[in-house]
Each structure stands twice: as structure tokens, then as C-alpha cells.
Amino acid sequence: MVKKQKTKKTITIIHDKEGCVGCGACAVLCKKYWRMASDCKADLIGGKKTGKHFERIVEKIECNQEAADGCPVAVIHIKKV
């Protein structure tokens, strides 16, 4: 009998920085993952540029859902795999 390995579910945080208006809600709600940059837009800490977006893969969503929900221009997306 072959044991099935449990696959870890991953969560990808996607940030469309170009559309960010710099309100800072994400940085207030989720300081572990978000900060305001010198260009007055939010940065996804540890995010990698992928085309027009920045992405970071995490195992737990933590406060990122609050950051996404609090974004007035909806430029933070959560993708669960």
C-alpha cells in the first residue's frame, strides 16, 4: 500500500502596485507583510515581481485577507491553491 503524501496548500498574495493609490490601509492592517514605500505606494514585503504584479507565496493567510478587504481600490488579491 502506497501512502499518499499530504500536499501543502499554498496561498499566493498578488499585488497590483501600479493601481495602488497609497492609502496605507494594508500597512496598518498587516504590518508583517505590507509597508509604504518611498514612491508613496504599498510594498508587499518579500514580494517578487511577476510581470505587472508582485507576488508572495505563504502557507497561512494571516492578516493578508484583512489587507485585501481594506484596500479601497482592490489591488490586493488572494489566490488559494
mmCIF file as gemmi writes it, N, C-alpha and C atoms, coordinates in Angstrom:
data_model
loop_
_atom_site.group_PDB
_atom_site.id
_atom_site.type_symbol
_atom_site.label_atom_id
_atom_site.label_alt_id
_atom_site.label_comp_id
_atom_site.label_asym_id
_atom_site.label_entity_id
_atom_site.label_seq_id
_atom_site.pdbx_PDB_ins_code
_atom_site.Cartn_x
_atom_site.Cartn_y
_atom_site.Cartn_z
_atom_site.occupancy
_atom_site.B_iso_or_equiv
_atom_site.pdbx_formal_charge
_atom_site.auth_seq_id
_atom_site.auth_asym_id
_atom_site.pdbx_PDB_model_num
ATOM 1 N N . MET Axp A 1 ? 0.847 -1.18 0 1 0 ? 1 A 1
ATOM 2 C CA . MET Axp A 1 ? 0 0 0 1 0 ? 1 A 1
ATOM 3 C C . MET Axp A 1 ? 0.895 1.246 0 1 0 ? 1 A 1
ATOM 4 N N . VAL Axp A 2 ? 0.594 2.16 -0.88 1 0 ? 2 A 1
ATOM 5 C CA . VAL Axp A 2 ? 1.362 3.39 -1.006 1 0 ? 2 A 1
ATOM 6 C C . VAL Axp A 2 ? 0.648 4.491 -0.231 1 0 ? 2 A 1
ATOM 7 N N . LYS Axp A 3 ? 1.414 5.136 0.643 1 0 ? 3 A 1
ATOM 8 C CA . LYS Axp A 3 ? 0.841 6.247 1.397 1 0 ? 3 A 1
ATOM 9 C C . LYS Axp A 3 ? 0.805 7.488 0.531 1 0 ? 3 A 1
ATOM 10 N N . LYS Axp A 4 ? -0.319 8.165 0.575 1 0 ? 4 A 1
ATOM 11 C CA . LYS Axp A 4 ? -0.428 9.432 -0.135 1 0 ? 4 A 1
ATOM 12 C C . LYS Axp A 4 ? 0.189 10.521 0.731 1 0 ? 4 A 1
ATOM 13 N N . GLN Axp A 5 ? 1.039 11.312 0.116 1 0 ? 5 A 1
ATOM 14 C CA . GLN Axp A 5 ? 1.609 12.44 0.827 1 0 ? 5 A 1
ATOM 15 C C . GLN Axp A 5 ? 0.61 13.585 0.828 1 0 ? 5 A 1
ATOM 16 N N . LYS Axp A 6 ? 0.531 14.231 1.966 1 0 ? 6 A 1
ATOM 17 C CA . LYS Axp A 6 ? -0.337 15.401 2.04 1 0 ? 6 A 1
ATOM 18 C C . LYS Axp A 6 ? 0.36 16.534 1.312 1 0 ? 6 A 1
ATOM 19 N N . THR Axp A 7 ? -0.378 17.174 0.435 1 0 ? 7 A 1
ATOM 20 C CA . THR Axp A 7 ? 0.206 18.327 -0.252 1 0 ? 7 A 1
ATOM 21 C C . THR Axp A 7 ? -0.163 19.573 0.531 1 0 ? 7 A 1
ATOM 22 N N . LYS Axp A 8 ? 0.82 20.416 0.715 1 0 ? 8 A 1
ATOM 23 C CA . LYS Axp A 8 ? 0.573 21.667 1.419 1 0 ? 8 A 1
ATOM 24 C C . LYS Axp A 8 ? -0.231 22.597 0.523 1 0 ? 8 A 1
ATOM 25 N N . LYS Axp A 9 ? -1.226 23.18 1.108 1 0 ? 9 A 1
ATOM 26 C CA . LYS Axp A 9 ? -1.965 24.199 0.377 1 0 ? 9 A 1
ATOM 27 C C . LYS Axp A 9 ? -1.162 25.484 0.478 1 0 ? 9 A 1
ATOM 28 N N . THR Axp A 10 ? -1.027 26.14 -0.639 1 0 ? 10 A 1
ATOM 29 C CA . THR Axp A 10 ? -0.303 27.405 -0.625 1 0 ? 10 A 1
ATOM 30 C C . THR Axp A 10 ? -1.246 28.537 -0.976 1 0 ? 10 A 1
ATOM 31 N N . ILE Axp A 11 ? -0.857 29.684 -0.528 1 0 ? 11 A 1
ATOM 32 C CA . ILE Axp A 11 ? -1.632 30.892 -0.77 1 0 ? 11 A 1
ATOM 33 C C . ILE Axp A 11 ? -0.707 31.883 -1.453 1 0 ? 11 A 1
ATOM 34 N N . THR Axp A 12 ? -1.164 32.455 -2.538 1 0 ? 12 A 1
ATOM 35 C CA . THR Axp A 12 ? -0.384 33.467 -3.232 1 0 ? 12 A 1
ATOM 36 C C . THR Axp A 12 ? -1.04 34.819 -3.01 1 0 ? 12 A 1
ATOM 37 N N . ILE Axp A 13 ? -0.245 35.739 -2.498 1 0 ? 13 A 1
ATOM 38 C CA . ILE Axp A 13 ? -0.691 37.117 -2.332 1 0 ? 13 A 1
ATOM 39 C C . ILE Axp A 13 ? -0.233 37.859 -3.588 1 0 ? 13 A 1
ATOM 40 N N . ILE Axp A 14 ? -1.153 38.499 -4.264 1 0 ? 14 A 1
ATOM 41 C CA . ILE Axp A 14 ? -0.854 39.208 -5.512 1 0 ? 14 A 1
ATOM 42 C C . ILE Axp A 14 ? -1.159 40.696 -5.316 1 0 ? 14 A 1
ATOM 43 N N . HIS Axp A 15 ? -0.184 41.533 -5.671 1 0 ? 15 A 1
ATOM 44 C CA . HIS Axp A 15 ? -0.351 42.978 -5.505 1 0 ? 15 A 1
ATOM 45 C C . HIS Axp A 15 ? -0.148 43.682 -6.844 1 0 ? 15 A 1
ATOM 46 N N . ASP Axp A 16 ? -1.149 44.419 -7.258 1 0 ? 16 A 1
ATOM 47 C CA . ASP Axp A 16 ? -1.069 45.238 -8.464 1 0 ? 16 A 1
ATOM 48 C C . ASP Axp A 16 ? -0.615 46.629 -8.035 1 0 ? 16 A 1
ATOM 49 N N . LYS Axp A 17 ? 0.709 46.781 -7.882 1 0 ? 17 A 1
ATOM 50 C CA . LYS Axp A 17 ? 1.254 48.029 -7.347 1 0 ? 17 A 1
ATOM 51 C C . LYS Axp A 17 ? 0.921 49.233 -8.218 1 0 ? 17 A 1
ATOM 52 N N . GLU Axp A 18 ? 0.845 49.021 -9.51 1 0 ? 18 A 1
ATOM 53 C CA . GLU Axp A 18 ? 0.54 50.127 -10.43 1 0 ? 18 A 1
ATOM 54 C C . GLU Axp A 18 ? -0.791 50.785 -10.093 1 0 ? 18 A 1
ATOM 55 N N . GLY Axp A 19 ? -1.765 49.991 -9.661 1 0 ? 19 A 1
ATOM 56 C CA . GLY Axp A 19 ? -3.087 50.523 -9.34 1 0 ? 19 A 1
ATOM 57 C C . GLY Axp A 19 ? -3.224 51.031 -7.917 1 0 ? 19 A 1
ATOM 58 N N . CYS Axp A 20 ? -2.177 50.864 -7.108 1 0 ? 20 A 1
ATOM 59 C CA . CYS Axp A 20 ? -2.202 51.284 -5.709 1 0 ? 20 A 1
ATOM 60 C C . CYS Axp A 20 ? -2.308 52.811 -5.622 1 0 ? 20 A 1
ATOM 61 N N . VAL Axp A 21 ? -3.168 53.294 -4.707 1 0 ? 21 A 1
ATOM 62 C CA . VAL Axp A 21 ? -3.322 54.73 -4.515 1 0 ? 21 A 1
ATOM 63 C C . VAL Axp A 21 ? -2.594 55.221 -3.266 1 0 ? 21 A 1
ATOM 64 N N . GLY Axp A 22 ? -1.95 54.317 -2.555 1 0 ? 22 A 1
ATOM 65 C CA . GLY Axp A 22 ? -1.135 54.698 -1.41 1 0 ? 22 A 1
ATOM 66 C C . GLY Axp A 22 ? -1.897 55.116 -0.175 1 0 ? 22 A 1
ATOM 67 N N . CYS Axp A 23 ? -3.063 54.557 0.058 1 0 ? 23 A 1
ATOM 68 C CA . CYS Axp A 23 ? -3.849 54.948 1.234 1 0 ? 23 A 1
ATOM 69 C C . CYS Axp A 23 ? -3.235 54.417 2.526 1 0 ? 23 A 1
ATOM 70 N N . GLY Axp A 24 ? -2.479 53.324 2.45 1 0 ? 24 A 1
ATOM 71 C CA . GLY Axp A 24 ? -1.794 52.774 3.619 1 0 ? 24 A 1
ATOM 72 C C . GLY Axp A 24 ? -2.605 51.815 4.468 1 0 ? 24 A 1
ATOM 73 N N . ALA Axp A 25 ? -3.819 51.492 4.062 1 0 ? 25 A 1
ATOM 74 C CA . ALA Axp A 25 ? -4.653 50.586 4.86 1 0 ? 25 A 1
ATOM 75 C C . ALA Axp A 25 ? -3.979 49.228 5.056 1 0 ? 25 A 1
ATOM 76 N N . CYS Axp A 26 ? -3.383 48.694 4.011 1 0 ? 26 A 1
ATOM 77 C CA . CYS Axp A 26 ? -2.742 47.383 4.109 1 0 ? 26 A 1
ATOM 78 C C . CYS Axp A 26 ? -1.589 47.399 5.113 1 0 ? 26 A 1
ATOM 79 N N . ALA Axp A 27 ? -0.797 48.474 5.112 1 0 ? 27 A 1
ATOM 80 C CA . ALA Axp A 27 ? 0.338 48.595 6.02 1 0 ? 27 A 1
ATOM 81 C C . ALA Axp A 27 ? -0.121 48.727 7.474 1 0 ? 27 A 1
ATOM 82 N N . VAL Axp A 28 ? -1.265 49.328 7.684 1 0 ? 28 A 1
ATOM 83 C CA . VAL Axp A 28 ? -1.81 49.454 9.035 1 0 ? 28 A 1
ATOM 84 C C . VAL Axp A 28 ? -2.409 48.119 9.491 1 0 ? 28 A 1
ATOM 85 N N . LEU Axp A 29 ? -3.127 47.459 8.611 1 0 ? 29 A 1
ATOM 86 C CA . LEU Axp A 29 ? -3.822 46.226 8.968 1 0 ? 29 A 1
ATOM 87 C C . LEU Axp A 29 ? -2.918 45.003 9.02 1 0 ? 29 A 1
ATOM 88 N N . CYS Axp A 30 ? -1.788 45.041 8.302 1 0 ? 30 A 1
ATOM 89 C CA . CYS Axp A 30 ? -0.963 43.845 8.171 1 0 ? 30 A 1
ATOM 90 C C . CYS Axp A 30 ? 0.523 44.222 8.055 1 0 ? 30 A 1
ATOM 91 N N . LYS Axp A 31 ? 1.079 44.725 9.141 1 0 ? 31 A 1
ATOM 92 C CA . LYS Axp A 31 ? 2.457 45.231 9.143 1 0 ? 31 A 1
ATOM 93 C C . LYS Axp A 31 ? 3.493 44.153 8.842 1 0 ? 31 A 1
ATOM 94 N N . LYS Axp A 32 ? 3.165 42.921 9.091 1 0 ? 32 A 1
ATOM 95 C CA . LYS Axp A 32 ? 4.115 41.829 8.844 1 0 ? 32 A 1
ATOM 96 C C . LYS Axp A 32 ? 4.406 41.669 7.351 1 0 ? 32 A 1
ATOM 97 N N . TYR Axp A 33 ? 3.433 41.986 6.496 1 0 ? 33 A 1
ATOM 98 C CA . TYR Axp A 33 ? 3.559 41.748 5.057 1 0 ? 33 A 1
ATOM 99 C C . TYR Axp A 33 ? 3.555 43.014 4.202 1 0 ? 33 A 1
ATOM 100 N N . TRP Axp A 34 ? 3.121 44.141 4.756 1 0 ? 34 A 1
ATOM 101 C CA . TRP Axp A 34 ? 2.932 45.355 3.959 1 0 ? 34 A 1
ATOM 102 C C . TRP Axp A 34 ? 3.611 46.552 4.592 1 0 ? 34 A 1
ATOM 103 N N . ARG Axp A 35 ? 4.194 47.403 3.751 1 0 ? 35 A 1
ATOM 104 C CA . ARG Axp A 35 ? 4.798 48.664 4.193 1 0 ? 35 A 1
ATOM 105 C C . ARG Axp A 35 ? 4.625 49.69 3.081 1 0 ? 35 A 1
ATOM 106 N N . MET Axp A 36 ? 4.745 50.943 3.46 1 0 ? 36 A 1
ATOM 107 C CA . MET Axp A 36 ? 4.665 52.019 2.486 1 0 ? 36 A 1
ATOM 108 C C . MET Axp A 36 ? 6.074 52.298 1.967 1 0 ? 36 A 1
ATOM 109 N N . ALA Axp A 37 ? 6.193 52.456 0.665 1 0 ? 37 A 1
ATOM 110 C CA . ALA Axp A 37 ? 7.483 52.67 0.013 1 0 ? 37 A 1
ATOM 111 C C . ALA Axp A 37 ? 7.717 54.16 -0.229 1 0 ? 37 A 1
ATOM 112 N N . SER Axp A 38 ? 8.911 54.478 -0.667 1 0 ? 38 A 1
ATOM 113 C CA . SER Axp A 38 ? 9.268 55.879 -0.912 1 0 ? 38 A 1
ATOM 114 C C . SER Axp A 38 ? 8.458 56.501 -2.062 1 0 ? 38 A 1
ATOM 115 N N . ASP Axp A 39 ? 7.862 55.657 -2.918 1 0 ? 39 A 1
ATOM 116 C CA . ASP Axp A 39 ? 7.03 56.178 -4.006 1 0 ? 39 A 1
ATOM 117 C C . ASP Axp A 39 ? 5.584 56.422 -3.563 1 0 ? 39 A 1
ATOM 118 N N . CYS Axp A 40 ? 5.36 56.322 -2.235 1 0 ? 40 A 1
ATOM 119 C CA . CYS Axp A 40 ? 4.038 56.537 -1.62 1 0 ? 40 A 1
ATOM 120 C C . CYS Axp A 40 ? 3.021 55.466 -2.009 1 0 ? 40 A 1
ATOM 121 N N . LYS Axp A 41 ? 3.5 54.308 -2.422 1 0 ? 41 A 1
ATOM 122 C CA . LYS Axp A 41 ? 2.63 53.168 -2.703 1 0 ? 41 A 1
ATOM 123 C C . LYS Axp A 41 ? 3.02 52.037 -1.775 1 0 ? 41 A 1
ATOM 124 N N . ALA Axp A 42 ? 2.134 51.073 -1.62 1 0 ? 42 A 1
ATOM 125 C CA . ALA Axp A 42 ? 2.4 49.937 -0.745 1 0 ? 42 A 1
ATOM 126 C C . ALA Axp A 42 ? 3.382 48.962 -1.385 1 0 ? 42 A 1
ATOM 127 N N . ASP Axp A 43 ? 4.169 48.329 -0.54 1 0 ? 43 A 1
ATOM 128 C CA . ASP Axp A 43 ? 5.067 47.251 -0.95 1 0 ? 43 A 1
ATOM 129 C C . ASP Axp A 43 ? 4.646 45.973 -0.249 1 0 ? 43 A 1
ATOM 130 N N . LEU Axp A 44 ? 4.59 44.891 -0.993 1 0 ? 44 A 1
ATOM 131 C CA . LEU Axp A 44 ? 4.394 43.569 -0.425 1 0 ? 44 A 1
ATOM 132 C C . LEU Axp A 44 ? 5.777 43.083 0.003 1 0 ? 44 A 1
ATOM 133 N N . ILE Axp A 45 ? 6.028 43.026 1.285 1 0 ? 45 A 1
ATOM 134 C CA . ILE Axp A 45 ? 7.345 42.655 1.803 1 0 ? 45 A 1
ATOM 135 C C . ILE Axp A 45 ? 7.686 41.24 1.343 1 0 ? 45 A 1
ATOM 136 N N . GLY Axp A 46 ? 8.82 41.089 0.695 1 0 ? 46 A 1
ATOM 137 C CA . GLY Axp A 46 ? 9.236 39.786 0.195 1 0 ? 46 A 1
ATOM 138 C C . GLY Axp A 46 ? 8.588 39.397 -1.116 1 0 ? 46 A 1
ATOM 139 N N . GLY Axp A 47 ? 7.816 40.301 -1.709 1 0 ? 47 A 1
ATOM 140 C CA . GLY Axp A 47 ? 7.145 40.016 -2.976 1 0 ? 47 A 1
ATOM 141 C C . GLY Axp A 47 ? 8.125 40.002 -4.139 1 0 ? 47 A 1
ATOM 142 N N . LYS Axp A 48 ? 7.868 39.128 -5.097 1 0 ? 48 A 1
ATOM 143 C CA . LYS Axp A 48 ? 8.691 39.023 -6.308 1 0 ? 48 A 1
ATOM 144 C C . LYS Axp A 48 ? 7.899 39.588 -7.483 1 0 ? 48 A 1
ATOM 145 N N . LYS Axp A 49 ? 8.572 40.369 -8.317 1 0 ? 49 A 1
ATOM 146 C CA . LYS Axp A 49 ? 7.907 40.955 -9.482 1 0 ? 49 A 1
ATOM 147 C C . LYS Axp A 49 ? 7.643 39.875 -10.517 1 0 ? 49 A 1
ATOM 148 N N . THR Axp A 50 ? 6.398 39.755 -10.932 1 0 ? 50 A 1
ATOM 149 C CA . THR Axp A 50 ? 5.997 38.811 -11.972 1 0 ? 50 A 1
ATOM 150 C C . THR Axp A 50 ? 5.161 39.575 -12.986 1 0 ? 50 A 1
ATOM 151 N N . GLY Axp A 51 ? 5.81 40.066 -14.006 1 0 ? 51 A 1
ATOM 152 C CA . GLY Axp A 51 ? 5.089 40.882 -14.99 1 0 ? 51 A 1
ATOM 153 C C . GLY Axp A 51 ? 4.695 42.209 -14.376 1 0 ? 51 A 1
ATOM 154 N N . LYS Axp A 52 ? 3.397 42.499 -14.368 1 0 ? 52 A 1
ATOM 155 C CA . LYS Axp A 52 ? 2.897 43.764 -13.837 1 0 ? 52 A 1
ATOM 156 C C . LYS Axp A 52 ? 2.603 43.694 -12.337 1 0 ? 52 A 1
ATOM 157 N N . HIS Axp A 53 ? 2.705 42.518 -11.744 1 0 ? 53 A 1
ATOM 158 C CA . HIS Axp A 53 ? 2.327 42.333 -10.342 1 0 ? 53 A 1
ATOM 159 C C . HIS Axp A 53 ? 3.517 41.914 -9.488 1 0 ? 53 A 1
ATOM 160 N N . PHE Axp A 54 ? 3.298 41.989 -8.178 1 0 ? 54 A 1
ATOM 161 C CA . PHE Axp A 54 ? 4.228 41.424 -7.216 1 0 ? 54 A 1
ATOM 162 C C . PHE Axp A 54 ? 3.493 40.278 -6.533 1 0 ? 54 A 1
ATOM 163 N N . GLU Axp A 55 ? 4.2 39.17 -6.293 1 0 ? 55 A 1
ATOM 164 C CA . GLU Axp A 55 ? 3.58 38.005 -5.678 1 0 ? 55 A 1
ATOM 165 C C . GLU Axp A 55 ? 4.444 37.467 -4.556 1 0 ? 55 A 1
ATOM 166 N N . ARG Axp A 56 ? 3.78 36.91 -3.56 1 0 ? 56 A 1
ATOM 167 C CA . ARG Axp A 56 ? 4.468 36.221 -2.482 1 0 ? 56 A 1
ATOM 168 C C . ARG Axp A 56 ? 3.646 35.006 -2.106 1 0 ? 56 A 1
ATOM 169 N N . ILE Axp A 57 ? 4.308 33.862 -2.004 1 0 ? 57 A 1
ATOM 170 C CA . ILE Axp A 57 ? 3.648 32.628 -1.61 1 0 ? 57 A 1
ATOM 171 C C . ILE Axp A 57 ? 3.816 32.442 -0.114 1 0 ? 57 A 1
ATOM 172 N N . VAL Axp A 58 ? 2.713 32.145 0.56 1 0 ? 58 A 1
ATOM 173 C CA . VAL Axp A 58 ? 2.716 31.925 2.003 1 0 ? 58 A 1
ATOM 174 C C . VAL Axp A 58 ? 1.929 30.654 2.301 1 0 ? 58 A 1
ATOM 175 N N . GLU Axp A 59 ? 2.144 30.093 3.485 1 0 ? 59 A 1
ATOM 176 C CA . GLU Axp A 59 ? 1.388 28.903 3.892 1 0 ? 59 A 1
ATOM 177 C C . GLU Axp A 59 ? 0.109 29.262 4.628 1 0 ? 59 A 1
ATOM 178 N N . LYS Axp A 60 ? 0.138 30.388 5.33 1 0 ? 60 A 1
ATOM 179 C CA . LYS Axp A 60 ? -1.033 30.847 6.082 1 0 ? 60 A 1
ATOM 180 C C . LYS Axp A 60 ? -1.385 32.256 5.633 1 0 ? 60 A 1
ATOM 181 N N . ILE Axp A 61 ? -2.659 32.512 5.545 1 0 ? 61 A 1
ATOM 182 C CA . ILE Axp A 61 ? -3.118 33.815 5.052 1 0 ? 61 A 1
ATOM 183 C C . ILE Axp A 61 ? -2.846 34.94 6.048 1 0 ? 61 A 1
ATOM 184 N N . GLU Axp A 62 ? -2.875 34.613 7.33 1 0 ? 62 A 1
ATOM 185 C CA . GLU Axp A 62 ? -2.665 35.572 8.411 1 0 ? 62 A 1
ATOM 186 C C . GLU Axp A 62 ? -3.502 36.826 8.182 1 0 ? 62 A 1
ATOM 187 N N . CYS Axp A 63 ? -2.902 38.006 8.253 1 0 ? 63 A 1
ATOM 188 C CA . CYS Axp A 63 ? -3.657 39.259 8.156 1 0 ? 63 A 1
ATOM 189 C C . CYS Axp A 63 ? -3.836 39.756 6.726 1 0 ? 63 A 1
ATOM 190 N N . ASN Axp A 64 ? -3.383 38.985 5.737 1 0 ? 64 A 1
ATOM 191 C CA . ASN Axp A 64 ? -3.473 39.436 4.351 1 0 ? 64 A 1
ATOM 192 C C . ASN Axp A 64 ? -4.912 39.564 3.844 1 0 ? 64 A 1
ATOM 193 N N . GLN Axp A 65 ? -5.816 38.765 4.379 1 0 ? 65 A 1
ATOM 194 C CA . GLN Axp A 65 ? -7.216 38.899 3.959 1 0 ? 65 A 1
ATOM 195 C C . GLN Axp A 65 ? -7.776 40.245 4.401 1 0 ? 65 A 1
ATOM 196 N N . GLU Axp A 66 ? -7.413 40.668 5.625 1 0 ? 66 A 1
ATOM 197 C CA . GLU Axp A 66 ? -7.854 41.977 6.106 1 0 ? 66 A 1
ATOM 198 C C . GLU Axp A 66 ? -7.267 43.09 5.228 1 0 ? 66 A 1
ATOM 199 N N . ALA Axp A 67 ? -5.996 42.93 4.837 1 0 ? 67 A 1
ATOM 200 C CA . ALA Axp A 67 ? -5.369 43.925 3.964 1 0 ? 67 A 1
ATOM 201 C C . ALA Axp A 67 ? -6.105 44.006 2.628 1 0 ? 67 A 1
ATOM 202 N N . ALA Axp A 68 ? -6.432 42.851 2.062 1 0 ? 68 A 1
ATOM 203 C CA . ALA Axp A 68 ? -7.156 42.822 0.783 1 0 ? 68 A 1
ATOM 204 C C . ALA Axp A 68 ? -8.549 43.43 0.932 1 0 ? 68 A 1
ATOM 205 N N . ASP Axp A 69 ? -9.236 43.068 2.004 1 0 ? 69 A 1
ATOM 206 C CA . ASP Axp A 69 ? -10.587 43.592 2.231 1 0 ? 69 A 1
ATOM 207 C C . ASP Axp A 69 ? -10.577 45.095 2.504 1 0 ? 69 A 1
ATOM 208 N N . GLY Axp A 70 ? -9.506 45.59 3.11 1 0 ? 70 A 1
ATOM 209 C CA . GLY Axp A 70 ? -9.424 47.003 3.451 1 0 ? 70 A 1
ATOM 210 C C . GLY Axp A 70 ? -8.916 47.893 2.334 1 0 ? 70 A 1
ATOM 211 N N . CYS Axp A 71 ? -8.461 47.299 1.244 1 0 ? 71 A 1
ATOM 212 C CA . CYS Axp A 71 ? -7.924 48.082 0.131 1 0 ? 71 A 1
ATOM 213 C C . CYS Axp A 71 ? -9.07 48.742 -0.645 1 0 ? 71 A 1
ATOM 214 N N . PRO Axp A 72 ? -9.097 50.078 -0.692 1 0 ? 72 A 1
ATOM 215 C CA . PRO Axp A 72 ? -10.215 50.751 -1.355 1 0 ? 72 A 1
ATOM 216 C C . PRO Axp A 72 ? -10.231 50.611 -2.876 1 0 ? 72 A 1
ATOM 217 N N . VAL Axp A 73 ? -9.115 50.213 -3.462 1 0 ? 73 A 1
ATOM 218 C CA . VAL Axp A 73 ? -9.068 50.068 -4.927 1 0 ? 73 A 1
ATOM 219 C C . VAL Axp A 73 ? -8.871 48.611 -5.359 1 0 ? 73 A 1
ATOM 220 N N . ALA Axp A 74 ? -8.959 47.691 -4.419 1 0 ? 74 A 1
ATOM 221 C CA . ALA Axp A 74 ? -8.929 46.241 -4.681 1 0 ? 74 A 1
ATOM 222 C C . ALA Axp A 74 ? -7.725 45.803 -5.538 1 0 ? 74 A 1
ATOM 223 N N . VAL Axp A 75 ? -6.528 46.198 -5.103 1 0 ? 75 A 1
ATOM 224 C CA . VAL Axp A 75 ? -5.326 45.797 -5.85 1 0 ? 75 A 1
ATOM 225 C C . VAL Axp A 75 ? -4.567 44.665 -5.147 1 0 ? 75 A 1
ATOM 226 N N . ILE Axp A 76 ? -5.138 44.148 -4.051 1 0 ? 76 A 1
ATOM 227 C CA . ILE Axp A 76 ? -4.544 43.01 -3.349 1 0 ? 76 A 1
ATOM 228 C C . ILE Axp A 76 ? -5.467 41.817 -3.555 1 0 ? 76 A 1
ATOM 229 N N . HIS Axp A 77 ? -4.903 40.74 -4.072 1 0 ? 77 A 1
ATOM 230 C CA . HIS Axp A 77 ? -5.694 39.551 -4.361 1 0 ? 77 A 1
ATOM 231 C C . HIS Axp A 77 ? -5.086 38.351 -3.651 1 0 ? 77 A 1
ATOM 232 N N . ILE Axp A 78 ? -5.954 37.439 -3.212 1 0 ? 78 A 1
ATOM 233 C CA . ILE Axp A 78 ? -5.536 36.227 -2.521 1 0 ? 78 A 1
ATOM 234 C C . ILE Axp A 78 ? -5.94 35.051 -3.394 1 0 ? 78 A 1
ATOM 235 N N . LYS Axp A 79 ? -4.948 34.23 -3.733 1 0 ? 79 A 1
ATOM 236 C CA . LYS Axp A 79 ? -5.214 33.044 -4.564 1 0 ? 79 A 1
ATOM 237 C C . LYS Axp A 79 ? -4.823 31.806 -3.763 1 0 ? 79 A 1
ATOM 238 N N . LYS Axp A 80 ? -5.808 30.961 -3.472 1 0 ? 80 A 1
ATOM 239 C CA . LYS Axp A 80 ? -5.559 29.746 -2.701 1 0 ? 80 A 1
ATOM 240 C C . LYS Axp A 80 ? -5.431 28.557 -3.642 1 0 ? 80 A 1
ATOM 241 N N . VAL Axp A 81 ? -4.355 27.777 -3.45 1 0 ? 81 A 1
ATOM 242 C CA . VAL Axp A 81 ? -4.131 26.6 -4.293 1 0 ? 81 A 1
ATOM 243 C C . VAL Axp A 81 ? -4.074 25.358 -3.422 1 0 ? 81 A 1
